[in-house]
Amino acid sequence: MQDDAKILYKAISRVVAKIRKDKGIKYTDFCYENDIPMSTYDDIINHKTKASYYNVAKVVRALGLSFEEFGALLDKELPKDFFKEL
């Protein structure tokens, strides 16, 4: 995986994990209550390339975030000017 992709997937996993923990929701409860397979959540948390945009979007919505809110949180996790270099 390219370095940029690794950086992006790690940032996504940090944001998702932090928001879920901040909301005080157990991993298993989160998956069960939102009909998200644990393997899908694991792919996102373990920054796997097979975590599709659809699955990330489903998790973002389940966390109660808009895509704008998620994007703002993600931007804070990424290196400065990350998207300018792509």
Secondary structure, 3 states (H helix, E strand, C coil): CCHHHHHHHHHHHHHHHHHHHHCCCCHHHHHHHCCCCHHHHHHHHCCCCCCCHHHHHHHHHHCCCCHHHHHHHHHHHCCCCHHHCC
